[in-house]
Amino acid sequence: MKKHLTLLLILCAGFAHAQSPSPAAAPCQAQPLGGRELFLRGGMNGWTAQDDFAFQYQCDAYYLNVALSGPQEFKIGDAGWQGDSSFGNSPSGQLVVGGQGNVRLSFAGEQTLKFSWVDAKPVLSLGPKTFVDPKARPVTDPVALSLRFDSRASAFKRPFGAVVSGTPIDFAVAALPGVRKLTLVIEKRRMEGNQEVLEYQELARQPMTEKATAAGSTWVSSYTFDSISIYGYWFEAQVGDTTYVLQNNRDSIFWTREKGSGGLGAVGFMPPARSAIRRFRQTVFDAAFKVPDWAPDVVYYYIFPDRFRNGNRANDPQPGVSKYHQHTVELHKNWNDTPWVPNTGDGSDAQYNNDFFGGDLEGIIQKLDYIKALGANTLYLTPVFKAASNHKYDTADYKTIDPGFGSNADFSRLTAEAAKRGMRVIPDTSLNHSGADSVYFNRFANHGSAGAFQGGKINPSSPYADWYSLDASQTEPDKQFKGWVGVMDLPELNKASSGWRNYAFRNKDSVMKTWLDRGAAGWRMDVAPWVSDDFWREWRSAVKGHRPDALTVAETWFDASKYFLGDMFDTTMNYIFRNTVLEYAAGGNAQSLYPNIELMREAYPPQAFYALMNLLSSHDQARALHQFGWHADTKSAKTIAEAKQRLKLAVLFQMTFPGAPTVYYGDEVGLTGGDDPYNRATYPWADQGGKPDADMLTSFKRLIGLRKQYPVLRRGTIDAPLYLDANSIVLLRQYGGQTAITATNNSKHAQTVTVQLPAALQSKAATLRFADALGGPTVTARNGMLTLTLPPLFGVVLLSVK
């Protein structure tokens, strides 16, 4: 039995009564937890295990220097969230080994965290920065510091970005004289799960050849990547008797465990552990990788069906009749109610995810003309298959539309009506887990007698028995199967089961093929990282074999390069884009944020990059307006007006950038809301007593309309920004003989910037004229220089005038 230890959180002012978080002089102790590395994992790093938040064990404790401000929520855990090395709050509010709740602390700049054991009890202390990090030793040698490599500059690496397998890549490093030896190190990456497994295996060490230049030396080498994969590379340099590493920079990428955005590298001492090296990453994809031709032109309208529109009250879930596990459902009588949260005094019961509003497929059909008028051409629907909850990720029957949403015939009617309007429908499901309350698992005996966990007991005679990994040696029901991330309502499916694969995608009447035949234009796959790569490879072959132009979209949050090699997915929900654009539009430093975008431009094959599902809001994160400061209790008209303008800025960037912009239902009429369930509020239809924001709707239509009108905004080339400072981003796009310059400004004040146009563009004419598609003045570039005045919290869309 696992021993649960209470974690003592010491927060005494000045630490007058607390142990100082500095290395002690007591006898050293062996590193606990089997030598596993521990990380600070929380909101400050997207809950990922990042090297910059790795504790270092020295003598008697784990130490970590941090530079954080204000309240933070986090846990301490290893890369795989193993229970005996994960520390968080228990349900009673105590901090325990394996606790599921978050630790909450307030930080004040540079400080040291110390994590140790005192009298067999873990102790976490926070105090002044006292730990001397051996990895922080600065490089001072001028020759070592002269080493220079930029993965996005043609002088250092050709060709740019992701490449087709079999493509030779030329590498070059510049340096002052005095480098004794320089070696290009090539490694193959292995990443599994939600980044829990991340390791590199060395493939080649290539000596680089020195060539003298006027400024010093250039070291060159070439390597051909023969097979599709994600690779790592870095440079080992000998200067005098010291070994240095020329590696990726320290930029953090949203939600991504690995540090480094690509571009300009950094020099450091060779670390004791090779795992500490920050690799540049190289994507090598299949020459046959093809994404549907229609993907770059998509504008998604993203719907959480229960909350969009009630078109048929006769199919509403009925309290006392419709069941949620062993309980009844709740139905809001007022469409404009706030979603309920148990135990908050809002009138709900004690169950989560069982309050319904009555939205359905008929409601979506009734509003197809509205969605088309907005400018969207593709519907993305969160799950619509039969399930107990309001979110429907707990699938009860993969081949039946939930009765609260309508019927299978209604789905076919929806896809047919959408097609009449030139629109497509992309449904969503999870092939990683089903619902506990399902035909297949049937924990609550609500679906006949054939479930694999029938009535809470293992049923070896079930036709679905091998669809789950069931452990009869355990006595407690919740320990007899694995719930996805510990959620027992979502039992994990055994993805290795041939029976499950047959049902999911192999058979002629499989889940995937059935709904494609009923009109679906592709699939969005939930929690893709928790499913094995070999499953997705076979799944892709089945889906594309059945419908070659089907679009396959993964739900990933981190750098998704591994899924874009031509053997798994076409593209992904782009949470890196979401965080980057929202933080920028909220006033964040563009120079610090834009490397997130540049990483994707470099790492993703173009066909995947131009199909990225570029969202701003979602059912899993707070809505954009909430992020910009408009909360449920906000009364200030000024704050609300500014939040709305910041959303317009974000949408301007979204609609003029490559990829498929995604509008989460209600954002276009000023719907706000915090974390789940408040981000899942109902659309404020006027005929239901809601108050849609007409001005916001007009702005959305206008910006989507520009994207539709000008192909250069959808399919145009894109390079590094023409201009980038703390507030302004200026981008150049070219397509079909047209040039567009998009420029945004997140300052509350107008900004004037001057940019130099590329030589190829200058050569076309001594003067170039650009008209602002947003109604601003026409501007003229002279001698290759263009001066722009950018309005506060907005921007310009300049189109070349012949």
C-alpha positions in Angstrom: 0.0 0.0 0.0 1.3 3.5 -0.9 2.2 5.6 2.1 0.6 9.0 2.1 2.7 11.7 3.6 1.5 15.1 4.6 3.2 17.9 2.8 3.9 20.8 5.1 3.8 24.2 3.4 5.9 26.7 5.3 5.0 30.3 4.6 6.3 32.2 7.6 7.1 35.9 6.9 10.9 36.2 6.5 11.2 32.6 7.4 12.0 33.5 11.0 10.5 30.2 12.0 11.2 28.2 8.8 14.0 26.3 7.4 16.1 28.4 5.1 15.9 27.2 1.5 19.7 27.0 1.2 21.9 23.9 1.1 22.5 22.6 4.6 25.8 21.4 6.0 24.3 18.2 7.4 25.5 14.8 6.0 24.3 14.2 2.5 21.5 11.8 1.8 20.8 9.7 -1.2 18.3 11.2 -3.7 14.8 9.9 -2.9 12.1 8.7 -5.3 14.5 6.4 -7.1 16.5 9.4 -8.5 13.5 10.7 -10.5 13.7 14.4 -11.6 11.0 16.6 -10.1 9.5 19.7 -11.7 7.4 22.7 -10.7 4.3 22.2 -12.9 1.6 24.8 -12.9 0.0 27.8 -14.6 3.4 29.4 -15.1 4.5 26.8 -17.6 1.3 25.2 -18.9 1.5 22.4 -16.4 4.4 20.8 -18.4 7.7 19.4 -17.1 10.1 22.1 -18.4 13.8 22.1 -17.8 13.7 25.6 -16.5 11.4 24.5 -13.7 13.4 21.3 -12.8 14.4 21.0 -9.2 18.1 20.1 -8.6 18.9 17.6 -5.9 21.9 18.6 -3.7 22.9 16.7 -0.7 19.7 16.8 1.4 16.9 18.5 -0.7 15.6 19.6 -4.1 16.2 23.2 -5.0 14.8 25.5 -7.6 15.4 29.2 -8.3 12.4 30.9 -9.7 11.5 34.4 -10.8 7.7 34.6 -10.5 5.3 37.2 -9.3 1.9 37.1 -7.6 -0.3 34.1 -6.8 0.5 30.9 -8.6 -1.1 27.5 -8.7 1.0 24.4 -9.2 2.0 20.9 -8.2 5.3 19.2 -7.8 5.8 16.1 -9.9 8.0 14.1 -12.2 7.6 14.1 -16.0 5.0 11.3 -15.9 2.9 12.5 -12.9 3.6 9.2 -11.1 1.6 9.0 -8.0 4.4 8.5 -5.5 6.3 11.5 -6.8 3.4 13.9 -7.3 2.5 16.4 -4.6 -0.7 18.4 -4.3 -3.8 19.2 -2.3 -6.1 16.4 -0.9 -9.9 16.9 -1.0 -9.7 18.2 2.6 -7.2 20.9 1.6 -4.1 19.1 3.0 -1.0 18.7 0.8 -0.2 15.0 0.3 1.7 12.7 -1.9 -0.6 12.0 -4.9 -2.9 14.9 -4.0 -5.1 16.0 -6.9 -5.6 19.6 -5.8 -3.3 22.5 -6.7 -0.8 24.1 -4.3 -1.3 27.9 -4.1 1.6 30.3 -3.3 2.3 33.9 -3.8 5.7 34.7 -5.3 7.7 37.9 -5.2 10.5 37.9 -7.8 13.7 36.0 -7.6 13.3 33.4 -4.8 14.4 29.8 -4.0 12.1 26.9 -3.5 13.4 24.0 -1.3 11.6 20.7 -1.2 12.9 18.2 1.4 11.9 15.6 4.0 11.9 16.4 7.7 10.9 13.6 10.1 9.7 11.6 7.1 7.4 14.5 6.1 7.9 16.4 2.9 8.5 20.1 3.5 8.2 22.9 0.9 9.7 26.3 1.7 9.9 29.5 -0.2 12.3 32.3 0.6 15.0 34.7 -0.7 17.2 33.4 -3.5 20.1 31.6 -1.9 20.6 28.5 -4.0 23.7 28.7 -6.3 22.7 26.9 -9.5 25.7 25.2 -11.0 24.1 25.3 -14.4 24.0 29.1 -14.3 27.8 29.6 -14.7 28.2 32.2 -17.4 30.4 31.8 -20.5 33.1 34.5 -20.7 35.5 33.2 -23.3 35.3 35.6 -26.3 35.9 32.8 -28.9 33.2 30.7 -27.4 30.8 33.6 -27.2 31.4 34.3 -30.9 29.9 31.0 -32.0 26.8 31.9 -34.0 24.0 29.8 -35.6 20.5 30.9 -36.7 18.2 28.1 -37.8 16.0 30.5 -39.7 18.7 32.4 -41.6 19.8 31.0 -45.0 23.4 31.9 -44.2 23.4 29.2 -41.5 20.9 26.6 -42.6 19.4 25.7 -46.0 16.7 24.8 -46.9 14.4 26.5 -44.4 12.1 24.7 -42.0 10.5 21.3 -42.3 11.8 19.2 -45.2 10.8 16.2 -47.1 12.7 13.0 -46.2 15.8 12.5 -48.3 16.6 16.2 -48.4 20.2 17.2 -47.6 20.4 20.2 -45.2 23.5 22.4 -45.2 24.6 23.8 -41.8 27.0 26.6 -41.1 28.4 28.1 -37.8 30.3 31.4 -37.7 33.0 32.0 -35.1 36.2 33.9 -34.4 39.5 32.1 -35.0 40.4 29.9 -32.1 37.9 27.1 -32.2 39.8 23.8 -32.2 37.0 21.5 -33.3 33.3 21.8 -34.2 31.0 18.8 -34.4 27.4 18.7 -35.7 25.5 16.2 -33.5 22.3 14.6 -35.0 19.8 12.9 -32.8 16.4 11.3 -33.2 13.6 12.3 -30.8 11.2 10.0 -29.0 8.2 11.7 -27.5 5.3 9.8 -26.2 2.1 10.7 -24.4 1.4 14.2 -23.2 5.2 14.9 -23.3 5.9 12.5 -20.4 8.4 10.6 -22.4 11.0 12.9 -24.1 14.4 11.6 -25.0 17.0 11.7 -27.8 19.1 9.0 -29.3 22.3 10.0 -31.1 22.5 9.1 -34.8 25.6 10.9 -36.1 28.5 13.0 -35.1 29.8 14.9 -38.1 33.0 16.9 -37.9 32.5 20.3 -39.5 35.0 21.8 -41.9 36.5 25.2 -41.2 36.6 27.9 -43.9 38.4 31.2 -43.4 36.4 34.4 -43.8 37.2 38.0 -43.5 35.5 38.1 -40.1 36.9 34.8 -38.8 35.8 31.3 -39.7 32.7 29.5 -41.0 32.3 25.9 -40.1 30.2 23.8 -42.5 28.6 20.4 -42.8 25.7 18.7 -44.5 23.4 15.9 -43.4 20.6 14.1 -45.2 17.6 12.9 -43.1 16.4 9.8 -44.8 13.3 8.9 -42.8 10.4 10.8 -41.4 10.7 11.9 -37.8 11.5 14.7 -35.5 15.2 15.1 -35.0 17.3 17.1 -32.7 20.7 18.7 -33.6 23.3 20.9 -31.8 26.9 21.7 -32.1 29.8 20.7 -29.9 32.7 23.1 -29.8 36.2 22.7 -28.5 37.8 26.0 -27.5 41.1 25.5 -25.7 40.6 22.7 -23.2 36.9 23.5 -22.7 33.9 21.9 -24.4 31.0 24.1 -25.2 27.5 23.5 -26.7 25.9 25.7 -29.3 22.2 25.0 -28.7 18.7 26.3 -29.0 17.8 29.4 -27.1 15.9 29.5 -23.8 12.6 30.8 -25.1 9.5 29.1 -23.6 6.9 27.9 -26.0 3.3 27.7 -24.7 2.3 24.3 -23.3 5.5 22.8 -24.6 8.0 21.0 -22.4 11.1 21.6 -24.6 12.7 25.0 -24.4 13.8 26.9 -27.5 12.0 28.6 -30.3 14.6 28.1 -33.0 16.3 30.9 -34.7 19.4 32.4 -32.9 21.2 29.8 -30.7 23.0 30.2 -27.4 26.4 29.1 -26.1 26.8 27.2 -22.8 29.2 24.8 -21.1 28.7 21.2 -21.9 26.3 20.0 -19.2 27.0 16.9 -17.1 23.7 15.4 -18.3 23.0 15.4 -22.1 19.3 15.7 -21.4 19.9 19.3 -20.3 21.0 20.3 -23.9 18.4 22.4 -25.7 18.2 20.8 -29.1 17.3 22.6 -32.3 14.5 20.5 -33.8 14.1 19.4 -37.4 10.9 18.1 -38.9 11.3 15.6 -41.7 8.0 14.6 -43.4 6.7 12.3 -46.1 6.8 13.7 -49.6 3.3 12.2 -50.1 1.9 14.2 -47.1 -1.2 15.9 -48.5 -3.8 18.0 -46.7 -7.2 18.7 -48.3 -7.0 21.5 -50.8 -9.9 23.3 -49.1 -8.3 23.5 -45.7 -6.5 26.9 -46.0 -9.8 28.5 -46.9 -11.6 27.3 -43.9 -13.3 29.6 -41.3 -14.6 27.5 -38.5 -17.6 28.1 -36.4 -17.1 26.1 -33.2 -20.2 25.0 -31.4 -20.9 23.4 -28.0 -24.3 22.0 -29.1 -26.2 22.1 -25.8 -25.5 25.8 -25.5 -26.0 27.1 -29.0 -29.7 27.0 -29.9 -32.7 25.0 -28.8 -34.6 24.2 -32.0 -36.8 21.4 -30.7 -38.0 21.5 -27.1 -39.6 18.1 -27.5 -36.2 16.4 -27.3 -35.0 18.4 -24.2 -33.5 16.2 -21.5 -36.2 15.7 -18.8 -35.5 15.8 -15.0 -36.8 12.7 -13.4 -36.8 10.8 -16.7 -33.4 11.4 -18.3 -30.5 9.9 -16.3 -27.0 11.0 -15.5 -25.3 7.9 -14.2 -27.4 7.0 -11.1 -28.9 10.5 -10.8 -31.3 12.6 -12.7 -30.4 15.5 -15.1 -31.1 19.2 -14.5 -32.8 21.4 -17.1 -32.5 25.2 -17.0 -35.8 26.9 -17.5 -34.2 30.1 -18.5 -32.0 30.0 -21.6 -29.9 32.9 -20.3 -29.0 31.3 -16.9 -25.4 31.0 -15.9 -24.2 27.3 -16.1 -24.4 25.7 -12.7 -21.6 24.6 -10.5 -22.3 22.1 -7.7 -21.9 23.3 -4.1 -21.9 27.0 -4.9 -25.4 27.8 -3.8 -26.6 28.5 -7.4 -29.5 26.0 -7.0 -27.9 23.0 -8.6 -27.5 19.5 -7.3 -24.2 18.0 -6.3 -23.4 16.5 -9.7 -21.1 18.1 -12.3 -21.9 18.2 -16.0 -25.6 17.2 -15.7 -27.2 20.6 -16.2 -28.7 21.1 -19.7 -30.2 24.0 -21.7 -31.7 22.1 -24.6 -29.5 23.1 -27.5 -29.7 20.6 -30.3 -29.0 19.8 -34.0 -32.3 21.4 -35.1 -31.2 24.6 -33.5 -27.9 24.5 -35.5 -29.9 23.8 -38.7 -32.1 26.8 -38.0 -29.1 29.1 -37.7 -27.0 27.9 -40.7 -27.9 31.0 -42.6 -26.7 33.1 -39.7 -23.4 31.2 -39.6 -23.0 31.6 -43.3 -23.7 35.3 -43.1 -21.0 35.6 -40.4 -18.6 34.3 -43.0 -17.9 30.8 -41.6 -17.8 27.9 -43.9 -17.1 24.9 -41.7 -18.9 23.8 -38.5 -16.8 22.2 -35.8 -19.1 20.4 -33.3 -18.0 19.1 -29.9 -19.4 15.5 -29.5 -23.0 14.9 -30.5 -23.1 11.1 -29.9 -25.2 9.6 -27.1 -23.7 10.3 -23.7 -24.8 11.1 -20.1 -23.1 14.4 -19.7 -23.7 17.8 -21.2 -20.3 17.8 -22.9 -20.7 14.3 -24.4 -17.0 13.3 -24.2 -18.2 10.3 -22.1 -19.6 8.5 -25.1 -22.4 5.9 -24.5 -23.0 4.9 -28.1 -20.7 6.0 -30.9 -23.2 5.2 -33.6 -26.2 7.1 -32.2 -26.8 10.8 -32.0 -27.7 11.8 -28.4 -31.6 11.9 -28.1 -31.3 15.4 -26.5 -29.7 16.6 -29.7 -32.0 14.8 -32.2 -31.5 11.7 -34.3 -29.1 10.2 -36.8 -31.4 11.5 -39.5 -31.0 15.0 -38.0 -27.2 14.7 -38.4 -27.6 13.7 -42.0 -30.0 16.6 -42.6 -27.5 19.0 -40.9 -24.7 17.9 -43.2 -27.0 18.1 -46.3 -28.3 21.6 -45.4 -24.8 22.8 -44.7 -23.6 21.4 -48.1 -26.4 23.4 -49.8 -24.8 26.5 -48.4 -21.2 25.5 -49.3 -20.4 24.5 -45.7 -18.9 21.5 -44.1 -19.3 19.7 -40.8 -16.4 18.4 -38.7 -17.6 16.2 -35.7 -15.5 15.4 -32.6 -15.1 12.3 -30.5 -12.6 10.5 -28.3 -11.2 7.1 -29.3 -9.1 7.2 -26.1 -11.9 6.7 -23.6 -15.6 6.0 -23.5 -18.1 6.8 -20.9 -18.5 4.7 -17.8 -22.2 5.0 -18.5 -22.1 3.4 -21.9 -23.1 0.4 -23.9 -19.5 -0.8 -23.8 -18.6 -0.3 -20.2 -22.1 0.0 -18.5 -20.9 0.6 -15.0 -24.4 1.7 -13.9 -26.3 -1.0 -15.8 -28.3 1.6 -17.8 -27.6 -0.1 -21.2 -28.6 -3.8 -21.2 -26.4 -6.5 -19.8 -23.3 -6.8 -22.0 -21.0 -4.1 -20.6 -17.4 -4.9 -19.8 -17.9 -3.5 -16.3 -21.5 -4.5 -16.0 -23.1 -2.9 -12.9 -19.7 -2.2 -11.4 -18.3 -5.7 -11.9 -15.8 -7.1 -14.4 -17.7 -9.1 -17.1 -15.3 -11.4 -18.9 -18.0 -12.6 -21.2 -18.7 -9.2 -22.5 -18.0 -8.7 -26.3 -16.3 -5.5 -25.1 -14.1 -7.1 -22.4 -10.8 -6.6 -24.2 -11.7 -3.0 -25.1 -10.6 -2.0 -21.6 -7.7 -3.0 -19.4 -9.4 -4.6 -16.4 -7.6 -5.9 -13.3 -9.6 -8.5 -11.4 -6.9 -8.7 -8.7 -8.1 -5.4 -7.3 -11.0 -5.4 -4.8 -12.0 -1.7 -5.1 -14.0 -1.1 -8.3 -12.2 2.2 -9.1 -8.9 0.3 -9.1 -10.1 -2.4 -11.5 -9.8 -0.1 -14.5 -8.0 3.1 -15.5 -9.8 6.4 -15.8 -8.3 8.9 -18.2 -6.1 11.2 -16.1 -7.8 9.7 -13.0 -11.4 10.6 -14.1 -13.3 7.4 -13.4 -16.3 8.6 -15.5 -14.0 8.2 -18.5 -12.6 4.7 -18.6 -9.6 4.4 -20.9 -10.0 2.2 -24.0 -7.4 -0.4 -24.8 -6.1 1.0 -28.0 -4.2 -2.2 -28.8 -7.4 -4.2 -28.9 -8.1 -5.5 -32.4 -11.8 -5.5 -31.6 -11.8 -1.8 -30.6 -9.8 -0.9 -33.7 -12.2 -2.8 -35.9 -15.2 -1.0 -34.4 -13.5 2.4 -34.3 -12.1 2.6 -37.9 -11.4 -0.7 -39.6 -14.8 -2.1 -40.4 -16.9 -0.9 -43.3 -19.5 0.2 -40.7 -16.9 1.5 -38.2 -17.5 4.7 -36.3 -15.3 6.8 -38.5 -16.6 5.5 -41.8 -20.3 5.6 -40.7 -20.3 9.3 -39.9 -18.2 10.1 -43.0 -20.9 8.4 -45.0 -23.5 10.5 -43.2 -21.9 13.6 -44.4 -19.0 14.5 -42.0 -16.1 16.2 -43.8 -13.5 14.9 -41.4 -12.7 14.4 -37.7 -11.4 16.3 -34.7 -9.8 13.7 -32.4 -9.9 14.4 -28.7 -6.8 14.0 -26.4 -4.7 12.8 -29.3 -1.4 12.6 -27.2 -2.9 9.9 -25.0 -3.3 7.6 -27.9 -0.4 5.7 -29.4 1.3 6.7 -32.6 0.7 3.3 -34.2 -3.0 3.7 -33.6 -3.1 7.0 -35.3 -1.1 5.8 -38.2 -3.5 3.0 -38.9 -6.5 5.3 -38.2 -5.3 7.8 -40.8 -4.9 5.2 -43.4 -8.5 4.0 -42.8 -10.0 7.5 -42.8 -8.1 8.7 -45.8 -8.7 5.4 -47.6 -12.5 5.9 -47.1 -12.6 9.6 -47.9 -9.3 11.1 -49.3 -10.4 14.7 -48.8 -11.4 14.2 -45.2 -9.7 16.6 -42.8 -8.0 15.1 -39.8 -7.5 17.5 -36.8 -5.8 16.5 -33.5 -6.4 18.0 -30.2 -2.9 18.9 -29.0 -1.8 21.9 -27.0 2.0 21.8 -27.4 4.4 21.8 -30.4 2.6 19.3 -32.5 5.3 18.7 -35.1 5.4 14.9 -34.6 1.8 14.6 -35.8 2.5 16.3 -39.1 4.9 13.9 -40.8 2.2 12.6 -43.2 1.3 9.5 -41.2 -1.0 10.8 -38.5 -2.9 14.1 -38.7 -3.3 17.0 -41.2 -3.3 19.7 -38.5 -4.3 20.5 -34.9 -6.2 22.9 -32.7 -3.6 25.6 -32.3 -3.4 26.5 -28.6 0.1 28.0 -29.1 -1.5 30.5 -31.4 -4.3 31.2 -28.9 -2.1 32.0 -26.0 0.3 34.0 -28.1 -2.4 36.2 -29.7 -4.4 36.6 -26.5 -1.3 37.7 -24.5 -0.3 40.0 -27.3 -3.7 41.6 -27.6 -3.9 42.0 -23.8 -0.7 44.2 -24.0 2.1 41.6 -23.8 5.5 42.2 -25.4 5.3 41.2 -29.0 9.1 40.6 -29.2 8.8 38.1 -26.4 5.7 36.4 -27.7 6.2 36.2 -31.4 8.9 33.4 -31.2 6.0 31.1 -30.5 4.6 31.8 -34.0 8.1 31.6 -35.6 8.6 28.1 -34.1 5.5 26.9 -35.8 6.4 28.5 -39.1 9.7 26.7 -39.0 8.7 23.4 -37.5 5.4 22.6 -39.2 5.2 21.5 -42.9 3.5 24.3 -44.9 0.5 22.2 -45.7 -0.2 21.7 -41.9 0.7 25.3 -41.0 -1.8 26.7 -43.5 -4.5 24.4 -42.1 -4.0 25.1 -38.4 -7.2 25.6 -36.4 -6.4 29.0 -35.1 -8.7 29.6 -32.1 -9.0 32.4 -29.5 -11.6 30.9 -27.2 -12.6 27.3 -26.5 -14.8 25.1 -24.2 -11.6 24.2 -22.3 -10.2 27.7 -21.6 -11.7 31.0 -20.5 -13.2 33.1 -23.3 -11.2 35.8 -24.9 -13.2 38.7 -23.5 -12.7 37.2 -20.0 -8.9 37.1 -20.7 -9.1 40.7 -21.6 -10.6 41.7 -18.3 -14.4 41.5 -18.7 -15.4 39.2 -15.9 -18.8 38.3 -14.5 -18.5 40.9 -11.8 -17.0 43.7 -14.0 -19.1 46.9 -13.8 -16.7 49.4 -15.4 -17.9 50.5 -18.8 -14.3 51.5 -19.7 -12.9 48.1 -18.8 -15.6 46.4 -20.9 -15.1 48.7 -23.9 -11.3 48.1 -23.7 -11.8 44.3 -23.5 -14.0 44.5 -26.6 -11.4 46.5 -28.6 -8.7 44.1 -27.6 -10.9 41.2 -28.9 -11.2 43.1 -32.2 -7.4 43.4 -32.3 -7.0 39.7 -31.7 -9.6 38.9 -34.5 -7.8 41.2 -36.9 -4.6 39.3 -36.4 -6.4 36.0 -36.6 -8.2 36.7 -39.8 -5.1 38.0 -41.6 -2.8 35.2 -40.6 -2.3 31.8 -42.3 -4.4 29.0 -41.0 -8.0 28.4 -40.4 -9.4 31.1 -38.0 -11.9 29.6 -35.6 -14.8 31.5 -34.0 -16.1 30.0 -30.8 -19.9 30.5 -30.8 -20.9 33.7 -29.1 -17.6 35.5 -29.2 -18.8 37.3 -32.2 -21.6 38.9 -30.2 -19.6 39.7 -27.1 -20.1 36.6 -25.0 -17.7 36.4 -22.1 -17.0 33.7 -19.5 -14.3 32.3 -17.3 -13.1 28.7 -16.9 -15.4 25.7 -17.4 -18.4 25.8 -17.1 -18.6 29.6 -17.5 -17.0 29.4 -21.0 -19.9 27.2 -22.0 -22.7 29.7 -21.5 -25.6 29.9 -24.0 -25.6 32.1 -27.1 -27.5 35.2 -26.2 -30.2 35.1 -28.9 -32.4 38.2 -28.8 -35.6 36.1 -29.2 -34.7 34.3 -26.0 -34.1 37.4 -24.0 -30.4 37.7 -24.7 -28.5 40.8 -25.7 -26.1 40.1 -28.6 -23.6 42.9 -29.3 -24.4 44.1 -32.8 -21.3 46.2 -33.1 -19.0 43.3 -32.3 -20.9 41.2 -34.8 -20.4 43.8 -37.5 -16.6 43.8 -36.7 -16.4 40.0 -37.0 -18.3 40.0 -40.3 -16.1 42.8 -41.7 -12.8 41.0 -40.8 -14.0 37.6 -41.9 -15.2 39.3 -45.1 -11.7 40.7 -45.8 -10.2 37.2 -45.5 -12.8 35.8 -47.9 -12.4 38.6 -50.4 -8.6 38.5 -50.6 -6.9 35.1 -51.2 -3.5 36.7 -50.2 -4.7 36.8 -46.6 -5.5 33.0 -46.7 -2.8 31.6 -48.9 -0.1 34.2 -49.1 3.5 33.5 -48.3 4.8 34.5 -44.9 8.3 35.1 -43.6 9.7 36.6 -40.5 8.1 40.0 -39.5 9.1 43.0 -41.6 9.1 44.9 -38.3 8.7 43.8 -34.7 8.9 45.8 -31.5 7.2 45.6 -28.1 3.8 46.7 -29.5 3.8 46.3 -33.3 3.9 43.4 -35.6 4.2 44.0 -39.4 3.9 41.0 -41.7 4.3 40.7 -45.5 2.1 38.4 -47.5 2.3 37.6 -51.3 0.0 35.5 -53.5 -1.1 35.6 -57.1 0.6 38.9 -57.9 -0.8 40.7 -54.9 1.1 42.0 -51.9 -0.5 42.5 -48.5 1.1 44.2 -45.5 -0.8 43.6 -42.2 0.3 45.6 -39.1 -1.1 45.5 -35.6 -0.6 47.6 -32.5 -1.4 46.5 -29.0 -0.7 49.9 -27.4 -3.4 52.2 -26.2 -1.7 54.9 -28.3 -1.2 55.3 -32.0 2.2 54.0 -33.2 4.3 55.2 -36.2 6.7 52.6 -37.6 8.9 52.6 -40.7 9.7 49.4 -42.4 12.1 48.4 -45.2 10.5 46.4 -47.9 12.3 43.3 -49.4 14.7 44.0 -52.3 12.6 41.8 -54.6 9.6 44.0 -54.0 11.5 47.2 -54.3 12.8 46.2 -57.7 9.3 46.2 -59.2 8.9 50.0 -59.0 10.5 53.1 -57.4 7.3 53.8 -55.6 4.7 51.3 -54.4 1.2 52.2 -53.3 -0.9 50.4 -50.7 -4.6 50.9 -50.0 -5.9 50.1 -46.5 -8.7 47.6 -46.7 -9.9 48.8 -43.3 -10.6 52.3 -44.6 -7.4 54.1 -43.6 -5.4 56.3 -46.0 -3.5 55.0 -49.0 0.3 54.9 -48.2 3.2 55.0 -50.6 6.6 53.3 -50.2 9.5 55.3 -51.6 13.0 53.9 -52.1 11.9 50.8 -50.3 10.8 52.5 -47.1 7.2 52.5 -45.9 6.0 54.5 -42.9 2.8 53.4 -41.2 0.6 55.0 -38.6 -1.1 52.3 -36.6 -4.3 53.1 -34.6 -4.4 52.2 -30.9 -5.5 48.6 -30.1 -6.0 47.8 -33.8 -4.1 47.9 -37.1 -4.1 48.2 -40.8 -4.5 45.8 -43.8 -2.6 47.2 -46.7 -3.1 45.8 -50.2 -0.9 46.7 -53.2 -2.4 49.0 -55.7 -1.4 48.5 -59.4 
